[in-house]
Amino acid sequence: MQGCIVAVGAHAADVEFMCGATLLKHAVNGWDVHIIHMTLGEKGHPELSPCEYGAQKREEAEKAARLLKAVVHFMPFKDGELYVGDEPATELAKLIRRLRPNVVLTHWRMSIHEDHIATHRIVHRAIFMASNPHFEIDGLKASPYPRLYYAENWEDAEGFVPFVYVDITDVFSEWEKAFKSYAIGRGEAGFPYWDWYLATARLRGIEISVMYAQAFAVEIHRMRRVAQLL
Ligand SMILES: [Zn+2]
């Protein structure tokens, strides 16, 4: 195994839309890939009940994960009710200690959706707890601090500055299939998700002279470089 990459999204579909191609690229390069959905996004349908739509989203997520060669994990939290606290952080820290990822991907810190902001903060808290040996979490050994990247999401645009780019051209068509495992990915909810993510992948590709790319933000302290001379 080359390494382990874990992506954490607020709602089923967030991870696949914002960084699914990057995950698949890691899988085909021998990495162990895990997708964690904090909620199913079950309150997102105008007619179906949360129970009905949650069941549909779970099936869609399982299909998408198979296509992306990833293991999918569902956390027990409710759409629109995610909060920053030690209960969700401890649940996530347990998984992080078991999986021991080298890389974690999640939402950028700013968003128009409260669940996305909460997920960003829960991920930070969970990584801190998982990596500090003085937190007792189910007898699990502390895990190394992973490299953390923030994926690009149409709802998390405020202040997002792309820094690291991944060329996804060779996995693009498989990513599109996984994306369209979801009804919302096929445009059935009215919002043109695919058009936005397709256009963004092309734009990021143009910026690095390839066909398609996904871009990630990092904390400012991770951009520091030391030079003896400029
Ligand atoms: Zn979302």
Residues whose N, C-alpha, C, O or C-beta is under 5 A from the ligand:
A	BS01	ZN	A10 H11 D14
